[in-house]
Amino acid sequence: MENKTGMYFKYAIGEIILVVIGILIALQINSWNQDRLNKKIEQEYLIGIAANLSSDIRELEGHIKKDSLRLNAYTYLIRAFNTDTISAADPLIIASIYSIIKPNWFEGQNVVFDDLKSSGRLNLISSDSIKHKVQTYYRFFEETVKRENFTNANISKGWDKLFKYFSISSFVEPTFKEQWNGNIGPPNLAFMDKLDFKLNKAKIIDNLSFMKANQFGAYEARSLLYEKSLDLKKDIVAQIQSEDK
């Protein structure tokens, strides 16, 4: 009986050990499966962020080009108004006014990052360096949008001061197709021959310089965001390619 009891005890211990080993193996397999799933989700998020960055890069390139043209236009107007030989027939004055008359808004694409953050999956990004760069980029992304709202509001205030010197409708209406054209035009530069323009030319130049400074601020912010977007996309693409190997 003692021998049988000892044998049964050994069998029981053996069964327990086998069950424990089976549980550990199942847990390990489940952990492997979860790791593979997390890697897959991480890849999907990184691919999505890379796609959003590509969209940002294209949009920023367009804005930076427009910013440069606007800064050129502001500079030309300031130089032209600051001379005594200014001509109301100068076509570059009209072209310059058209260049600065419309605001420039950066919209950007942050849909994937917002989903990553709101879902609490940010830690799925295994590279601490990329995770930090992603957070830094989108924090600067938000600051750029705020800066843009501020600068465009200041430029709008500048236009409010300029409107009293010339007919804005003569510049705006010709841009519409015939169906909506108010038939006011061509652009009227007669304001340059008026006494109030000549008397207030210094104030007009100061106002244009103020608007230009705000435009330059937006240009700097967009340019920095553009550099960050290129750098982040390069790192993310490298990470995606390394995971695919």
Phi and psi in degrees as GROMACS dihedral restraints (atoms count N, CA, C in turn):
[ dihedral_restraints ]
;  ai    aj    ak    al  type     phi  dphi    fc
    3     4     5     6     1   -63.7    20    10
    4     5     6     7     1   -39.4    20    10
    6     7     8     9     1   -65.8    20    10
    7     8     9    10     1   -40.3    20    10
    9    10    11    12     1   -66.2    20    10
   10    11    12    13     1   -41.4    20    10
   12    13    14    15     1   -62.3    20    10
   13    14    15    16     1   -42.6    20    10
   15    16    17    18     1   -64.2    20    10
   16    17    18    19     1   -38.9    20    10
   18    19    20    21     1   -66.6    20    10
   19    20    21    22     1   -44.2    20    10
   21    22    23    24     1   -62.0    20    10
   22    23    24    25     1   -36.8    20    10
   24    25    26    27     1   -64.8    20    10
   25    26    27    28     1   -41.7    20    10
   27    28    29    30     1   -64.3    20    10
   28    29    30    31     1   -42.1    20    10
   30    31    32    33     1   -60.4    20    10
   31    32    33    34     1   -41.8    20    10
   33    34    35    36     1   -63.6    20    10
   34    35    36    37     1   -44.4    20    10
   36    37    38    39     1   -61.9    20    10
   37    38    39    40     1   -41.9    20    10
   39    40    41    42     1   -60.7    20    10
   40    41    42    43     1   -43.0    20    10
   42    43    44    45     1   -62.7    20    10
   43    44    45    46     1   -42.4    20    10
   45    46    47    48     1   -62.6    20    10
   46    47    48    49     1   -43.3    20    10
   48    49    50    51     1   -61.9    20    10
   49    50    51    52     1   -42.7    20    10
   51    52    53    54     1   -63.3    20    10
   52    53    54    55     1   -40.2    20    10
   54    55    56    57     1   -64.2    20    10
   55    56    57    58     1   -44.5    20    10
   57    58    59    60     1   -61.7    20    10
   58    59    60    61     1   -44.5    20    10
   60    61    62    63     1   -61.0    20    10
   61    62    63    64     1   -41.6    20    10
   63    64    65    66     1   -62.5    20    10
   64    65    66    67     1   -41.2    20    10
   66    67    68    69     1   -64.3    20    10
   67    68    69    70     1   -44.5    20    10
   69    70    71    72     1   -62.2    20    10
   70    71    72    73     1   -42.2    20    10
   72    73    74    75     1   -63.4    20    10
   73    74    75    76     1   -42.9    20    10
   75    76    77    78     1   -62.9    20    10
   76    77    78    79     1   -41.6    20    10
   78    79    80    81     1   -64.0    20    10
   79    80    81    82     1   -40.0    20    10
   81    82    83    84     1   -65.7    20    10
   82    83    84    85     1   -42.1    20    10
   84    85    86    87     1   -64.1    20    10
   85    86    87    88     1   -42.2    20    10
   87    88    89    90     1   -62.9    20    10
   88    89    90    91     1   -38.8    20    10
   90    91    92    93     1   -64.8    20    10
   91    92    93    94     1   -41.7    20    10
   93    94    95    96     1   -62.2    20    10
   94    95    96    97     1   -44.0    20    10
   96    97    98    99     1   -63.0    20    10
   97    98    99   100     1   -40.4    20    10
   99   100   101   102     1   -66.5    20    10
  100   101   102   103     1   -39.2    20    10
  102   103   104   105     1   -62.5    20    10
  103   104   105   106     1   -42.9    20    10
  105   106   107   108     1   -63.3    20    10
  106   107   108   109     1   -40.7    20    10
  108   109   110   111     1   -64.6    20    10
  109   110   111   112     1   -44.0    20    10
  111   112   113   114     1   -62.3    20    10
  112   113   114   115     1   -39.5    20    10
  114   115   116   117     1   -63.3    20    10
  115   116   117   118     1   -40.7    20    10
  117   118   119   120     1   -64.3    20    10
  118   119   120   121     1   -44.3    20    10
  120   121   122   123     1   -64.4    20    10
  121   122   123   124     1   -41.8    20    10
  123   124   125   126     1   -59.0    20    10
  124   125   126   127     1   -45.3    20    10
  126   127   128   129     1   -60.4    20    10
  127   128   129   130     1   -42.4    20    10
  129   130   131   132     1   -63.0    20    10
  130   131   132   133     1   -41.4    20    10
  132   133   134   135     1   -67.1    20    10
  133   134   135   136     1   -42.6    20    10
  135   136   137   138     1   -64.7    20    10
  136   137   138   139     1   -39.8    20    10
  138   139   140   141     1   -63.7    20    10
  139   140   141   142     1   -41.3    20    10
  141   142   143   144     1   -64.4    20    10
  142   143   144   145     1   -43.5    20    10
  144   145   146   147     1   -64.6    20    10
  145   146   147   148     1   -40.4    20    10
  147   148   149   150     1   -61.0    20    10
  148   149   150   151     1   -39.8    20    10
  150   151   152   153     1   -65.1    20    10
  151   152   153   154     1   -42.6    20    10
  153   154   155   156     1   -62.8    20    10
  154   155   156   157     1   -38.6    20    10
  156   157   158   159     1   -65.6    20    10
  157   158   159   160     1   -38.5    20    10
  159   160   161   162     1   -60.8    20    10
  160   161   162   163     1   -40.1    20    10
  162   163   164   165     1   -65.5    20    10
  163   164   165   166     1   -42.9    20    10
  165   166   167   168     1   -61.0    20    10
  166   167   168   169     1   -42.5    20    10
  168   169   170   171     1   -61.6    20    10
  169   170   171   172     1   -45.6    20    10
  171   172   173   174     1   -63.3    20    10
  172   173   174   175     1   -43.5    20    10
  174   175   176   177     1   -66.2    20    10
  175   176   177   178     1   -43.8    20    10
  177   178   179   180     1   -64.4    20    10
  178   179   180   181     1   -37.1    20    10
  180   181   182   183     1   -60.2    20    10
  181   182   183   184     1   -41.2    20    10
  183   184   185   186     1   -65.7    20    10
  184   185   186   187     1   -42.9    20    10
  186   187   188   189     1   -65.9    20    10
  187   188   189   190     1   -42.1    20    10
  189   190   191   192     1   -63.6    20    10
  190   191   192   193     1   -39.1    20    10
  192   193   194   195     1   -63.2    20    10
  193   194   195   196     1   -43.8    20    10
  195   196   197   198     1   -66.6    20    10
  196   197   198   199     1   -39.5    20    10
  198   199   200   201     1   -58.5    20    10
  199   200   201   202     1   -43.0    20    10
  201   202   203   204     1   -63.3    20    10
  202   203   204   205     1   -42.3    20    10
  204   205   206   207     1   -64.9    20    10
  205   206   207   208     1   -38.6    20    10
  207   208   209   210     1   -66.4    20    10
  208   209   210   211     1   -41.9    20    10
  210   211   212   213     1   -63.5    20    10
  211   212   213   214     1   -38.5    20    10
  213   214   215   216     1   -61.8    20    10
  214   215   216   217     1   -41.7    20    10
  216   217   218   219     1   -66.1    20    10
  217   218   219   220     1   -45.4    20    10
  219   220   221   222     1   -58.3    20    10
  220   221   222   223     1   -44.6    20    10
  222   223   224   225     1   -62.2    20    10
  223   224   225   226     1   -42.4    20    10
  225   226   227   228     1   -64.6    20    10
  226   227   228   229     1   -43.4    20    10
  228   229   230   231     1   -63.3    20    10
  229   230   231   232     1   -43.7    20    10
  231   232   233   234     1   -61.8    20    10
  232   233   234   235     1   -44.7    20    10
  234   235   236   237     1   -65.8    20    10
  235   236   237   238     1   -40.9    20    10
  237   238   239   240     1   -66.1    20    10
  238   239   240   241     1   -45.8    20    10
  240   241   242   243     1   -70.0    20    10
  241   242   243   244     1   -17.9    20    10
  243   244   245   246     1   -90.4    20    10
  244   245   246   247     1     8.1    20    10
  246   247   248   249     1  -113.7    20    10
  247   248   249   250     1   164.1    20    10
  249   250   251   252     1   -92.8    20    10
  250   251   252   253     1    -4.7    20    10
  252   253   254   255     1  -105.1    20    10
  253   254   255   256     1    18.1    20    10
  255   256   257   258     1   -61.3    20    10
  256   257   258   259     1   140.2    20    10
  258   259   260   261     1  -121.4    20    10
  259   260   261   262     1   131.4    20    10
  261   262   263   264     1   -68.3    20    10
  262   263   264   265     1   -13.2    20    10
  264   265   266   267     1   -93.0    20    10
  265   266   267   268     1     2.4    20    10
  267   268   269   270     1   -68.3    20    10
  268   269   270   271     1   112.9    20    10
  270   271   272   273     1   -66.0    20    10
  271   272   273   274     1   -25.6    20    10
  273   274   275   276     1   -69.4    20    10
  274   275   276   277     1   -25.5    20    10
  276   277   278   279     1   -66.8    20    10
  277   278   279   280     1   -44.6    20    10
  279   280   281   282     1   -62.4    20    10
  280   281   282   283     1   -46.4    20    10
  282   283   284   285     1   -61.1    20    10
  283   284   285   286     1   -38.5    20    10
  285   286   287   288     1   -67.5    20    10
  286   287   288   289     1   -41.1    20    10
  288   289   290   291     1   -63.8    20    10
  289   290   291   292     1   -41.9    20    10
  291   292   293   294     1   -61.9    20    10
  292   293   294   295     1   -34.2    20    10
  294   295   296   297     1   -66.2    20    10
  295   296   297   298     1   -32.1    20    10
  297   298   299   300     1  -103.2    20    10
  298   299   300   301     1    -1.2    20    10
  300   301   302   303     1   -76.9    20    10
  301   302   303   304     1   -24.9    20    10
  303   304   305   306     1  -104.4    20    10
  304   305   306   307     1   138.3    20    10
  306   307   308   309     1   -71.1    20    10
  307   308   309   310     1   161.1    20    10
  309   310   311   312     1  -121.4    20    10
  310   311   312   313     1   111.0    20    10
  312   313   314   315     1  -114.3    20    10
  313   314   315   316     1   129.2    20    10
  315   316   317   318     1   -93.2    20    10
  316   317   318   319     1   124.9    20    10
  318   319   320   321     1   -97.5    20    10
  319   320   321   322     1   -51.2    20    10
  321   322   323   324     1    74.6    20    10
  322   323   324   325     1   165.7    20    10
  324   325   326   327     1  -127.2    20    10
  325   326   327   328     1   110.2    20    10
  327   328   329   330     1  -127.6    20    10
  328   329   330   331     1    23.7    20    10
  330   331   332   333     1   -62.3    20    10
  331   332   333   334     1   -47.4    20    10
  333   334   335   336     1   -65.6    20    10
  334   335   336   337     1   -43.4    20    10
  336   337   338   339     1   -63.7    20    10
  337   338   339   340     1   -41.9    20    10
  339   340   341   342     1   -59.5    20    10
  340   341   342   343     1   -41.0    20    10
  342   343   344   345     1   -66.8    20    10
  343   344   345   346     1   -41.9    20    10
  345   346   347   348     1   -60.6    20    10
  346   347   348   349     1   -43.5    20    10
  348   349   350   351     1   -71.8    20    10
  349   350   351   352     1   -46.0    20    10
  351   352   353   354     1   -69.8    20    10
  352   353   354   355     1   -26.3    20    10
  354   355   356   357     1   -83.8    20    10
  355   356   357   358     1    -5.6    20    10
  357   358   359   360     1    72.8    20    10
  358   359   360   361     1    22.8    20    10
  360   361   362   363     1  -103.2    20    10
  361   362   363   364     1    14.5    20    10
  363   364   365   366     1   -58.5    20    10
  364   365   366   367     1   -33.5    20    10
  366   367   368   369     1   -72.7    20    10
  367   368   369   370     1    -5.5    20    10
  369   370   371   372     1   -69.6    20    10
  370   371   372   373     1   -20.4    20    10
  372   373   374   375     1   -72.3    20    10
  373   374   375   376     1   110.2    20    10
  375   376   377   378     1   -73.3    20    10
  376   377   378   379     1   -28.2    20    10
  378   379   380   381     1   -84.7    20    10
  379   380   381   382     1   116.8    20    10
  381   382   383   384     1   -62.2    20    10
  382   383   384   385     1   -35.4    20    10
  384   385   386   387     1   -63.8    20    10
  385   386   387   388     1   -46.9    20    10
  387   388   389   390     1   -67.4    20    10
  388   389   390   391     1   -40.5    20    10
  390   391   392   393     1   -58.8    20    10
  391   392   393   394     1   -44.0    20    10
  393   394   395   396     1   -64.7    20    10
  394   395   396   397     1   -43.2    20    10
  396   397   398   399     1   -65.4    20    10
  397   398   399   400     1   -38.6    20    10
  399   400   401   402     1   -61.8    20    10
  400   401   402   403     1   -48.1    20    10
  402   403   404   405     1   -63.0    20    10
  403   404   405   406     1   -41.9    20    10
  405   406   407   408     1   -64.5    20    10
  406   407   408   409     1   -43.6    20    10
  408   409   410   411     1   -60.2    20    10
  409   410   411   412     1   -49.2    20    10
  411   412   413   414     1   -74.5    20    10
  412   413   414   415     1   -23.1    20    10
  414   415   416   417     1   -68.6    20    10
  415   416   417   418     1   -42.6    20    10
  417   418   419   420     1   -70.4    20    10
  418   419   420   421     1   -31.8    20    10
  420   421   422   423     1   -55.5    20    10
  421   422   423   424     1   -49.0    20    10
  423   424   425   426     1   -65.2    20    10
  424   425   426   427     1   -39.3    20    10
  426   427   428   429     1   -65.7    20    10
  427   428   429   430     1   -34.7    20    10
  429   430   431   432     1   -65.5    20    10
  430   431   432   433     1   -42.5    20    10
  432   433   434   435     1   -63.8    20    10
  433   434   435   436     1   -42.4    20    10
  435   436   437   438     1   -63.1    20    10
  436   437   438   439     1   -43.8    20    10
  438   439   440   441     1   -61.7    20    10
  439   440   441   442     1   -40.2    20    10
  441   442   443   444     1   -64.5    20    10
  442   443   444   445     1   -42.5    20    10
  444   445   446   447     1   -60.4    20    10
  445   446   447   448     1   -40.5    20    10
  447   448   449   450     1   -66.1    20    10
  448   449   450   451     1   -47.9    20    10
  450   451   452   453     1   -67.4    20    10
  451   452   453   454     1   -39.8    20    10
  453   454   455   456     1   -67.1    20    10
  454   455   456   457     1   -32.7    20    10
  456   457   458   459     1   -65.6    20    10
  457   458   459   460     1   -40.5    20    10
  459   460   461   462     1   -66.6    20    10
  460   461   462   463     1   -40.4    20    10
  462   463   464   465     1   -64.1    20    10
  463   464   465   466     1   -37.7    20    10
  465   466   467   468     1   -62.7    20    10
  466   467   468   469     1   -39.2    20    10
  468   469   470   471     1   -64.1    20    10
  469   470   471   472     1   -37.0    20    10
  471   472   473   474     1   -63.5    20    10
  472   473   474   475     1   -40.3    20    10
  474   475   476   477     1   -64.4    20    10
  475   476   477   478     1   -37.1    20    10
  477   478   479   480     1   -56.8    20    10
  478   479   480   481     1   -34.8    20    10
  480   481   482   483     1   -77.9    20    10
  481   482   483   484     1   -28.6    20    10
  483   484   485   486     1   -83.0    20    10
  484   485   486   487     1   -26.4    20    10
  486   487   488   489     1   -57.8    20    10
  487   488   489   490     1   -30.6    20    10
  489   490   491   492     1   -72.4    20    10
  490   491   492   493     1   -12.4    20    10
  492   493   494   495     1   -94.3    20    10
  493   494   495   496     1   -23.9    20    10
  495   496   497   498     1  -147.7    20    10
  496   497   498   499     1   163.1    20    10
  498   499   500   501     1   -80.7    20    10
  499   500   501   502     1   103.6    20    10
  501   502   503   504     1   -66.8    20    10
  502   503   504   505     1   -31.4    20    10
  504   505   506   507     1   -63.5    20    10
  505   506   507   508     1   -31.5    20    10
  507   508   509   510     1   -68.4    20    10
  508   509   510   511     1   -19.5    20    10
  510   511   512   513     1   -92.6    20    10
  511   512   513   514     1   -35.6    20    10
  513   514   515   516     1   -79.1    20    10
  514   515   516   517     1   -48.1    20    10
  516   517   518   519     1   -58.6    20    10
  517   518   519   520     1   -40.5    20    10
  519   520   521   522     1   -63.5    20    10
  520   521   522   523     1   -14.1    20    10
  522   523   524   525     1   -80.0    20    10
  523   524   525   526     1   -13.6    20    10
  525   526   527   528     1   -87.1    20    10
  526   527   528   529     1   150.6    20    10
  528   529   530   531     1   -71.6    20    10
  529   530   531   532     1   168.2    20    10
  531   532   533   534     1   -53.2    20    10
  532   533   534   535     1   -36.4    20    10
  534   535   536   537     1   -58.0    20    10
  535   536   537   538     1   -35.4    20    10
  537   538   539   540     1  -115.2    20    10
  538   539   540   541     1     5.0    20    10
  540   541   542   543     1   -74.1    20    10
  541   542   543   544     1   125.8    20    10
  543   544   545   546     1   -80.3    20    10
  544   545   546   547     1     5.2    20    10
  546   547   548   549     1    56.9    20    10
  547   548   549   550     1    37.3    20    10
  549   550   551   552     1  -112.8    20    10
  550   551   552   553     1   112.5    20    10
  552   553   554   555     1   159.2    20    10
  553   554   555   556     1   177.6    20    10
  555   556   557   558     1   -71.2    20    10
  556   557   558   559     1   176.3    20    10
  558   559   560   561     1   -47.6    20    10
  559   560   561   562     1   130.1    20    10
  561   562   563   564     1  -100.3    20    10
  562   563   564   565     1   117.7    20    10
  564   565   566   567     1  -107.2    20    10
  565   566   567   568     1    16.1    20    10
  567   568   569   570     1   -61.0    20    10
  568   569   570   571     1   -22.3    20    10
  570   571   572   573     1   -58.1    20    10
  571   572   573   574     1   -26.2    20    10
  573   574   575   576     1   -70.3    20    10
  574   575   576   577     1   -20.2    20    10
  576   577   578   579     1   -94.1    20    10
  577   578   579   580     1    -3.8    20    10
  579   580   581   582     1   -81.0    20    10
  580   581   582   583     1   152.8    20    10
  582   583   584   585     1   -65.0    20    10
  583   584   585   586     1   -39.6    20    10
  585   586   587   588     1   -65.6    20    10
  586   587   588   589     1   -30.4    20    10
  588   589   590   591     1   -67.6    20    10
  589   590   591   592     1   -45.1    20    10
  591   592   593   594     1   -64.6    20    10
  592   593   594   595     1   -37.6    20    10
  594   595   596   597     1   -72.3    20    10
  595   596   597   598     1   -31.0    20    10
  597   598   599   600     1  -107.1    20    10
  598   599   600   601     1    17.4    20    10
  600   601   602   603     1   -58.3    20    10
  601   602   603   604     1   -39.7    20    10
  603   604   605   606     1   -63.0    20    10
  604   605   606   607     1   -41.7    20    10
  606   607   608   609     1   -66.9    20    10
  607   608   609   610     1   -38.2    20    10
  609   610   611   612     1   -63.8    20    10
  610   611   612   613     1   -42.6    20    10
  612   613   614   615     1   -63.7    20    10
  613   614   615   616     1   -42.9    20    10
  615   616   617   618     1   -59.9    20    10
  616   617   618   619     1   -41.1    20    10
  618   619   620   621     1   -66.0    20    10
  619   620   621   622     1   -43.3    20    10
  621   622   623   624     1   -63.0    20    10
  622   623   624   625     1   -38.0    20    10
  624   625   626   627     1   -66.0    20    10
  625   626   627   628     1   -38.1    20    10
  627   628   629   630     1   -63.5    20    10
  628   629   630   631     1   -44.4    20    10
  630   631   632   633     1   -64.2    20    10
  631   632   633   634     1   -39.8    20    10
  633   634   635   636     1   -63.4    20    10
  634   635   636   637     1   -41.6    20    10
  636   637   638   639     1   -61.4    20    10
  637   638   639   640     1   -40.4    20    10
  639   640   641   642     1   -68.0    20    10
  640   641   642   643     1   -38.7    20    10
  642   643   644   645     1   -62.1    20    10
  643   644   645   646     1   -39.1    20    10
  645   646   647   648     1   -66.5    20    10
  646   647   648   649     1   -36.4    20    10
  648   649   650   651     1   -61.3    20    10
  649   650   651   652     1   -43.1    20    10
  651   652   653   654     1   -65.2    20    10
  652   653   654   655     1   -40.4    20    10
  654   655   656   657     1   -60.4    20    10
  655   656   657   658     1   -44.7    20    10
  657   658   659   660     1   -63.1    20    10
  658   659   660   661     1   -44.7    20    10
  660   661   662   663     1   -63.6    20    10
  661   662   663   664     1   -44.7    20    10
  663   664   665   666     1   -65.1    20    10
  664   665   666   667     1   -39.2    20    10
  666   667   668   669     1   -64.0    20    10
  667   668   669   670     1   -41.4    20    10
  669   670   671   672     1   -67.5    20    10
  670   671   672   673     1   -41.7    20    10
  672   673   674   675     1   -62.8    20    10
  673   674   675   676     1   -37.3    20    10
  675   676   677   678     1   -62.0    20    10
  676   677   678   679     1   -45.4    20    10
  678   679   680   681     1   -62.9    20    10
  679   680   681   682     1   -40.4    20    10
  681   682   683   684     1   -65.9    20    10
  682   683   684   685     1   -38.1    20    10
  684   685   686   687     1   -65.6    20    10
  685   686   687   688     1   -40.7    20    10
  687   688   689   690     1   -63.8    20    10
  688   689   690   691     1   -44.1    20    10
  690   691   692   693     1   -65.3    20    10
  691   692   693   694     1   -44.4    20    10
  693   694   695   696     1   -66.7    20    10
  694   695   696   697     1   -43.5    20    10
  696   697   698   699     1   -61.4    20    10
  697   698   699   700     1   -40.5    20    10
  699   700   701   702     1   -58.9    20    10
  700   701   702   703     1   -45.5    20    10
  702   703   704   705     1   -66.7    20    10
  703   704   705   706     1   -40.5    20    10
  705   706   707   708     1   -67.0    20    10
  706   707   708   709     1   -43.7    20    10
  708   709   710   711     1   -60.8    20    10
  709   710   711   712     1   -41.1    20    10
  711   712   713   714     1   -62.6    20    10
  712   713   714   715     1   -41.0    20    10
  714   715   716   717     1   -65.1    20    10
  715   716   717   718     1   -43.1    20    10
  717   718   719   720     1   -62.5    20    10
  718   719   720   721     1   -44.8    20    10
  720   721   722   723     1   -65.9    20    10
  721   722   723   724     1   -36.1    20    10
  723   724   725   726     1   -67.8    20    10
  724   725   726   727     1   -34.5    20    10
  726   727   728   729     1   -73.2    20    10
  727   728   729   730     1   -27.1    20    10
  729   730   731   732     1   -77.5    20    10
  730   731   732   733     1   -17.7    20    10
